[in-house]
Amino acid sequence: MMIDQIWGVLLVLFAARLFGAIAERLHQTPSAGEIFGGVVLALFIVAFDGGPLPLGQLTDLPALQHVAEMGIFFIILVAGLELKPREIAAQSAGAFIVALCGVIVPFAMGVAAAWYLLPASADRGLLSLLIGVSMSVTAIAATAKVFADFGLLRSRAGELVIAAAVIDDVIGLVLLALLTAVIQSGGVPGLWDLLWLLGKVGAFFAITVVLGVHVYPRVRRGLDAVRIATLELSALIAVALAYAVLAHYLGMHAVLGAFMAGLFFEPARVGAKAYNEIRLILTAITSGLLGPVFFASIGLHIDFTAVSVIPGTIALLIVIAIVGKLLGAGLPALALGLSRREAAVVGLGMSARGEIELIVLSVAFQAGLFGDGDPVRQHLFSALILMAVVTTLFTPISLRLLLRPKRRATRHPRHHR
């Protein structure tokens, strides 16, 4: 019934916004609070034996699923808007090295750990790849806020972390494209199949880059003649949807289309006024409705029995997530001439997970990779979500401790009698 659909979205949105606001007050990212809001809502419904809407019925509501899926699309679209192709291309070689090593090391550690933890099965390789990708991504929001609070965004470590995290996000989306293609193929591909997948991914990015460079300026000239501001928003969403269709037919997830559409919608191509207006509109829609519902829906699916059933696995995933970034990003930063403290800041700053990993896990969840079987596989989805939440909460706390200015001991003059 329609009222059940409305009830479901209303409950989830209320819980997400409430706990998102609480998280912001505690100097944490809103997304972590919104996930927790979904967890609390699930526990509340179970405790009160369903209330107006049982938990099973809530998680299966089509309206909630559709809003959450739109949340994925618009989160990635806004992420593309926030990045600038010229700034990415202009990053120093050091940022590229830190980003690349910060992906490769935790990815390899995640795959190795998954191969050890998971029993032999047909999809063991696929799940290992998923865990590796989950370990390799980075969230920039939590880290950037801490550096901003300390006025260190323009410090050497701050600039290196932000630049490397931006590149890391782009690499993460490329890995998402490959993961989606592998999921659709039903298993880890052979050499020729892998080359074919890489070719399709390369073709997608090549086509969208060429179109992004040439389409938006022409669209802008046409819209300037009409002078209807809302058409600019329609044009951006139309391009994002068209790119999404192209991504789908090339065997990748549709959100890649949203990212590439947003990436080339930049002030230099569409004008500063149009860019700022569209960015404000999309950010408001995403942060106010679609994003919170998506993150809370993730929280609804977390099964906390995983903590008692596979505590060692969860602890191992968290350790790998942090140590992998410390080694992968911190050591190259040390080699670039940063102090040990600054290198630790870089490594920890890259440790937080966020939107990209949650979207990766959501894609895998929808594809049915998580299911019944051995305890690790049965609780793997919840374990990876908990890892993402713990690292996202741990990163700003540890950074605040590292970045806090050292207090100088006050020396009192000695009094001689």
Secondary structure as a PSIPRED ss2 file (coil, helix, strand):
# PSIPRED VFORMAT (PSIPRED V4.0)

   1 M C   1.000  0.000  0.000
   2 M H   0.000  1.000  0.000
   3 I H   0.000  1.000  0.000
   4 D H   0.000  1.000  0.000
   5 Q H   0.000  1.000  0.000
   6 I H   0.000  1.000  0.000
   7 W H   0.000  1.000  0.000
   8 G H   0.000  1.000  0.000
   9 V H   0.000  1.000  0.000
  10 L H   0.000  1.000  0.000
  11 L H   0.000  1.000  0.000
  12 V H   0.000  1.000  0.000
  13 L H   0.000  1.000  0.000
  14 F H   0.000  1.000  0.000
  15 A H   0.000  1.000  0.000
  16 A H   0.000  1.000  0.000
  17 R H   0.000  1.000  0.000
  18 L H   0.000  1.000  0.000
  19 F H   0.000  1.000  0.000
  20 G H   0.000  1.000  0.000
  21 A H   0.000  1.000  0.000
  22 I H   0.000  1.000  0.000
  23 A H   0.000  1.000  0.000
  24 E H   0.000  1.000  0.000
  25 R H   0.000  1.000  0.000
  26 L C   1.000  0.000  0.000
  27 H C   1.000  0.000  0.000
  28 Q C   1.000  0.000  0.000
  29 T C   1.000  0.000  0.000
  30 P H   0.000  1.000  0.000
  31 S H   0.000  1.000  0.000
  32 A H   0.000  1.000  0.000
  33 G H   0.000  1.000  0.000
  34 E H   0.000  1.000  0.000
  35 I H   0.000  1.000  0.000
  36 F H   0.000  1.000  0.000
  37 G H   0.000  1.000  0.000
  38 G H   0.000  1.000  0.000
  39 V H   0.000  1.000  0.000
  40 V H   0.000  1.000  0.000
  41 L H   0.000  1.000  0.000
  42 A H   0.000  1.000  0.000
  43 L H   0.000  1.000  0.000
  44 F H   0.000  1.000  0.000
  45 I H   0.000  1.000  0.000
  46 V H   0.000  1.000  0.000
  47 A H   0.000  1.000  0.000
  48 F C   1.000  0.000  0.000
  49 D C   1.000  0.000  0.000
  50 G C   1.000  0.000  0.000
  51 G C   1.000  0.000  0.000
  52 P C   1.000  0.000  0.000
  53 L C   1.000  0.000  0.000
  54 P C   1.000  0.000  0.000
  55 L H   0.000  1.000  0.000
  56 G H   0.000  1.000  0.000
  57 Q H   0.000  1.000  0.000
  58 L H   0.000  1.000  0.000
  59 T H   0.000  1.000  0.000
  60 D C   1.000  0.000  0.000
  61 L C   1.000  0.000  0.000
  62 P H   0.000  1.000  0.000
  63 A H   0.000  1.000  0.000
  64 L H   0.000  1.000  0.000
  65 Q H   0.000  1.000  0.000
  66 H H   0.000  1.000  0.000
  67 V H   0.000  1.000  0.000
  68 A H   0.000  1.000  0.000
  69 E H   0.000  1.000  0.000
  70 M H   0.000  1.000  0.000
  71 G H   0.000  1.000  0.000
  72 I H   0.000  1.000  0.000
  73 F H   0.000  1.000  0.000
  74 F H   0.000  1.000  0.000
  75 I H   0.000  1.000  0.000
  76 I H   0.000  1.000  0.000
  77 L H   0.000  1.000  0.000
  78 V H   0.000  1.000  0.000
  79 A H   0.000  1.000  0.000
  80 G H   0.000  1.000  0.000
  81 L H   0.000  1.000  0.000
  82 E H   0.000  1.000  0.000
  83 L C   1.000  0.000  0.000
  84 K C   1.000  0.000  0.000
  85 P H   0.000  1.000  0.000
  86 R H   0.000  1.000  0.000
  87 E H   0.000  1.000  0.000
  88 I H   0.000  1.000  0.000
  89 A H   0.000  1.000  0.000
  90 A C   1.000  0.000  0.000
  91 Q C   1.000  0.000  0.000
  92 S C   1.000  0.000  0.000
  93 A H   0.000  1.000  0.000
  94 G H   0.000  1.000  0.000
  95 A H   0.000  1.000  0.000
  96 F H   0.000  1.000  0.000
  97 I H   0.000  1.000  0.000
  98 V H   0.000  1.000  0.000
  99 A H   0.000  1.000  0.000
 100 L H   0.000  1.000  0.000
 101 C H   0.000  1.000  0.000
 102 G H   0.000  1.000  0.000
 103 V H   0.000  1.000  0.000
 104 I H   0.000  1.000  0.000
 105 V H   0.000  1.000  0.000
 106 P H   0.000  1.000  0.000
 107 F H   0.000  1.000  0.000
 108 A H   0.000  1.000  0.000
 109 M H   0.000  1.000  0.000
 110 G H   0.000  1.000  0.000
 111 V H   0.000  1.000  0.000
 112 A H   0.000  1.000  0.000
 113 A H   0.000  1.000  0.000
 114 A H   0.000  1.000  0.000
 115 W H   0.000  1.000  0.000
 116 Y H   0.000  1.000  0.000
 117 L H   0.000  1.000  0.000
 118 L C   1.000  0.000  0.000
 119 P C   1.000  0.000  0.000
 120 A C   1.000  0.000  0.000
 121 S C   1.000  0.000  0.000
 122 A C   1.000  0.000  0.000
 123 D C   1.000  0.000  0.000
 124 R H   0.000  1.000  0.000
 125 G H   0.000  1.000  0.000
 126 L H   0.000  1.000  0.000
 127 L H   0.000  1.000  0.000
 128 S H   0.000  1.000  0.000
 129 L H   0.000  1.000  0.000
 130 L H   0.000  1.000  0.000
 131 I H   0.000  1.000  0.000
 132 G H   0.000  1.000  0.000
 133 V H   0.000  1.000  0.000
 134 S H   0.000  1.000  0.000
 135 M H   0.000  1.000  0.000
 136 S H   0.000  1.000  0.000
 137 V C   1.000  0.000  0.000
 138 T C   1.000  0.000  0.000
 139 A C   1.000  0.000  0.000
 140 I C   1.000  0.000  0.000
 141 A H   0.000  1.000  0.000
 142 A H   0.000  1.000  0.000
 143 T H   0.000  1.000  0.000
 144 A H   0.000  1.000  0.000
 145 K H   0.000  1.000  0.000
 146 V H   0.000  1.000  0.000
 147 F H   0.000  1.000  0.000
 148 A H   0.000  1.000  0.000
 149 D H   0.000  1.000  0.000
 150 F C   1.000  0.000  0.000
 151 G C   1.000  0.000  0.000
 152 L C   1.000  0.000  0.000
 153 L C   1.000  0.000  0.000
 154 R C   1.000  0.000  0.000
 155 S C   1.000  0.000  0.000
 156 R H   0.000  1.000  0.000
 157 A H   0.000  1.000  0.000
 158 G H   0.000  1.000  0.000
 159 E H   0.000  1.000  0.000
 160 L H   0.000  1.000  0.000
 161 V H   0.000  1.000  0.000
 162 I H   0.000  1.000  0.000
 163 A H   0.000  1.000  0.000
 164 A H   0.000  1.000  0.000
 165 A H   0.000  1.000  0.000
 166 V H   0.000  1.000  0.000
 167 I H   0.000  1.000  0.000
 168 D H   0.000  1.000  0.000
 169 D H   0.000  1.000  0.000
 170 V H   0.000  1.000  0.000
 171 I H   0.000  1.000  0.000
 172 G H   0.000  1.000  0.000
 173 L H   0.000  1.000  0.000
 174 V H   0.000  1.000  0.000
 175 L H   0.000  1.000  0.000
 176 L H   0.000  1.000  0.000
 177 A H   0.000  1.000  0.000
 178 L H   0.000  1.000  0.000
 179 L H   0.000  1.000  0.000
 180 T H   0.000  1.000  0.000
 181 A H   0.000  1.000  0.000
 182 V H   0.000  1.000  0.000
 183 I H   0.000  1.000  0.000
 184 Q H   0.000  1.000  0.000
 185 S H   0.000  1.000  0.000
 186 G C   1.000  0.000  0.000
 187 G C   1.000  0.000  0.000
 188 V C   1.000  0.000  0.000
 189 P C   1.000  0.000  0.000
 190 G C   1.000  0.000  0.000
 191 L H   0.000  1.000  0.000
 192 W H   0.000  1.000  0.000
 193 D H   0.000  1.000  0.000
 194 L H   0.000  1.000  0.000
 195 L H   0.000  1.000  0.000
 196 W H   0.000  1.000  0.000
 197 L H   0.000  1.000  0.000
 198 L H   0.000  1.000  0.000
 199 G H   0.000  1.000  0.000
 200 K H   0.000  1.000  0.000
 201 V H   0.000  1.000  0.000
 202 G H   0.000  1.000  0.000
 203 A H   0.000  1.000  0.000
 204 F H   0.000  1.000  0.000
 205 F H   0.000  1.000  0.000
 206 A H   0.000  1.000  0.000
 207 I H   0.000  1.000  0.000
 208 T H   0.000  1.000  0.000
 209 V H   0.000  1.000  0.000
 210 V H   0.000  1.000  0.000
 211 L H   0.000  1.000  0.000
 212 G H   0.000  1.000  0.000
 213 V H   0.000  1.000  0.000
 214 H H   0.000  1.000  0.000
 215 V H   0.000  1.000  0.000
 216 Y H   0.000  1.000  0.000
 217 P H   0.000  1.000  0.000
 218 R H   0.000  1.000  0.000
 219 V H   0.000  1.000  0.000
 220 R H   0.000  1.000  0.000
 221 R H   0.000  1.000  0.000
 222 G H   0.000  1.000  0.000
 223 L H   0.000  1.000  0.000
 224 D H   0.000  1.000  0.000
 225 A H   0.000  1.000  0.000
 226 V H   0.000  1.000  0.000
 227 R C   1.000  0.000  0.000
 228 I C   1.000  0.000  0.000
 229 A C   1.000  0.000  0.000
 230 T H   0.000  1.000  0.000
 231 L H   0.000  1.000  0.000
 232 E H   0.000  1.000  0.000
 233 L H   0.000  1.000  0.000
 234 S H   0.000  1.000  0.000
 235 A H   0.000  1.000  0.000
 236 L H   0.000  1.000  0.000
 237 I H   0.000  1.000  0.000
 238 A H   0.000  1.000  0.000
 239 V H   0.000  1.000  0.000
 240 A H   0.000  1.000  0.000
 241 L H   0.000  1.000  0.000
 242 A H   0.000  1.000  0.000
 243 Y H   0.000  1.000  0.000
 244 A H   0.000  1.000  0.000
 245 V H   0.000  1.000  0.000
 246 L H   0.000  1.000  0.000
 247 A H   0.000  1.000  0.000
 248 H H   0.000  1.000  0.000
 249 Y H   0.000  1.000  0.000
 250 L C   1.000  0.000  0.000
 251 G C   1.000  0.000  0.000
 252 M C   1.000  0.000  0.000
 253 H C   1.000  0.000  0.000
 254 A C   1.000  0.000  0.000
 255 V H   0.000  1.000  0.000
 256 L H   0.000  1.000  0.000
 257 G H   0.000  1.000  0.000
 258 A H   0.000  1.000  0.000
 259 F H   0.000  1.000  0.000
 260 M H   0.000  1.000  0.000
 261 A H   0.000  1.000  0.000
 262 G H   0.000  1.000  0.000
 263 L H   0.000  1.000  0.000
 264 F C   1.000  0.000  0.000
 265 F C   1.000  0.000  0.000
 266 E C   1.000  0.000  0.000
 267 P H   0.000  1.000  0.000
 268 A H   0.000  1.000  0.000
 269 R H   0.000  1.000  0.000
 270 V H   0.000  1.000  0.000
 271 G C   1.000  0.000  0.000
 272 A H   0.000  1.000  0.000
 273 K H   0.000  1.000  0.000
 274 A H   0.000  1.000  0.000
 275 Y H   0.000  1.000  0.000
 276 N H   0.000  1.000  0.000
 277 E H   0.000  1.000  0.000
 278 I H   0.000  1.000  0.000
 279 R H   0.000  1.000  0.000
 280 L H   0.000  1.000  0.000
 281 I H   0.000  1.000  0.000
 282 L H   0.000  1.000  0.000
 283 T H   0.000  1.000  0.000
 284 A H   0.000  1.000  0.000
 285 I H   0.000  1.000  0.000
 286 T H   0.000  1.000  0.000
 287 S H   0.000  1.000  0.000
 288 G H   0.000  1.000  0.000
 289 L H   0.000  1.000  0.000
 290 L H   0.000  1.000  0.000
 291 G H   0.000  1.000  0.000
 292 P H   0.000  1.000  0.000
 293 V H   0.000  1.000  0.000
 294 F H   0.000  1.000  0.000
 295 F H   0.000  1.000  0.000
 296 A H   0.000  1.000  0.000
 297 S H   0.000  1.000  0.000
 298 I H   0.000  1.000  0.000
 299 G H   0.000  1.000  0.000
 300 L H   0.000  1.000  0.000
 301 H C   1.000  0.000  0.000
 302 I C   1.000  0.000  0.000
 303 D C   1.000  0.000  0.000
 304 F C   1.000  0.000  0.000
 305 T H   0.000  1.000  0.000
 306 A H   0.000  1.000  0.000
 307 V H   0.000  1.000  0.000
 308 S H   0.000  1.000  0.000
 309 V H   0.000  1.000  0.000
 310 I C   1.000  0.000  0.000
 311 P H   0.000  1.000  0.000
 312 G H   0.000  1.000  0.000
 313 T H   0.000  1.000  0.000
 314 I H   0.000  1.000  0.000
 315 A H   0.000  1.000  0.000
 316 L H   0.000  1.000  0.000
 317 L H   0.000  1.000  0.000
 318 I H   0.000  1.000  0.000
 319 V H   0.000  1.000  0.000
 320 I H   0.000  1.000  0.000
 321 A H   0.000  1.000  0.000
 322 I H   0.000  1.000  0.000
 323 V H   0.000  1.000  0.000
 324 G H   0.000  1.000  0.000
 325 K H   0.000  1.000  0.000
 326 L H   0.000  1.000  0.000
 327 L H   0.000  1.000  0.000
 328 G H   0.000  1.000  0.000
 329 A H   0.000  1.000  0.000
 330 G H   0.000  1.000  0.000
 331 L H   0.000  1.000  0.000
 332 P H   0.000  1.000  0.000
 333 A H   0.000  1.000  0.000
 334 L H   0.000  1.000  0.000
 335 A H   0.000  1.000  0.000
 336 L C   1.000  0.000  0.000
 337 G C   1.000  0.000  0.000
 338 L C   1.000  0.000  0.000
 339 S C   1.000  0.000  0.000
 340 R H   0.000  1.000  0.000
 341 R H   0.000  1.000  0.000
 342 E H   0.000  1.000  0.000
 343 A H   0.000  1.000  0.000
 344 A H   0.000  1.000  0.000
 345 V H   0.000  1.000  0.000
 346 V H   0.000  1.000  0.000
 347 G H   0.000  1.000  0.000
 348 L H   0.000  1.000  0.000
 349 G H   0.000  1.000  0.000
 350 M C   1.000  0.000  0.000
 351 S C   1.000  0.000  0.000
 352 A C   1.000  0.000  0.000
 353 R C   1.000  0.000  0.000
 354 G C   1.000  0.000  0.000
 355 E H   0.000  1.000  0.000
 356 I H   0.000  1.000  0.000
 357 E H   0.000  1.000  0.000
 358 L H   0.000  1.000  0.000
 359 I H   0.000  1.000  0.000
 360 V H   0.000  1.000  0.000
 361 L H   0.000  1.000  0.000
 362 S H   0.000  1.000  0.000
 363 V H   0.000  1.000  0.000
 364 A H   0.000  1.000  0.000
 365 F H   0.000  1.000  0.000
 366 Q H   0.000  1.000  0.000
 367 A C   1.000  0.000  0.000
 368 G C   1.000  0.000  0.000
 369 L C   1.000  0.000  0.000
 370 F C   1.000  0.000  0.000
 371 G C   1.000  0.000  0.000
 372 D C   1.000  0.000  0.000
 373 G C   1.000  0.000  0.000
 374 D C   1.000  0.000  0.000
 375 P H   0.000  1.000  0.000
 376 V H   0.000  1.000  0.000
 377 R H   0.000  1.000  0.000
 378 Q H   0.000  1.000  0.000
 379 H H   0.000  1.000  0.000
 380 L H   0.000  1.000  0.000
 381 F H   0.000  1.000  0.000
 382 S H   0.000  1.000  0.000
 383 A H   0.000  1.000  0.000
 384 L H   0.000  1.000  0.000
 385 I H   0.000  1.000  0.000
 386 L H   0.000  1.000  0.000
 387 M H   0.000  1.000  0.000
 388 A H   0.000  1.000  0.000
 389 V H   0.000  1.000  0.000
 390 V H   0.000  1.000  0.000
 391 T H   0.000  1.000  0.000
 392 T H   0.000  1.000  0.000
 393 L H   0.000  1.000  0.000
 394 F H   0.000  1.000  0.000
 395 T H   0.000  1.000  0.000
 396 P H   0.000  1.000  0.000
 397 I H   0.000  1.000  0.000
 398 S H   0.000  1.000  0.000
 399 L H   0.000  1.000  0.000
 400 R H   0.000  1.000  0.000
 401 L H   0.000  1.000  0.000
 402 L H   0.000  1.000  0.000
 403 L H   0.000  1.000  0.000
 404 R C   1.000  0.000  0.000
 405 P C   1.000  0.000  0.000
 406 K C   1.000  0.000  0.000
 407 R C   1.000  0.000  0.000
 408 R C   1.000  0.000  0.000
 409 A C   1.000  0.000  0.000
 410 T C   1.000  0.000  0.000
 411 R C   1.000  0.000  0.000
 412 H C   1.000  0.000  0.000
 413 P C   1.000  0.000  0.000
 414 R C   1.000  0.000  0.000
 415 H C   1.000  0.000  0.000
 416 H C   1.000  0.000  0.000
 417 R C   1.000  0.000  0.000
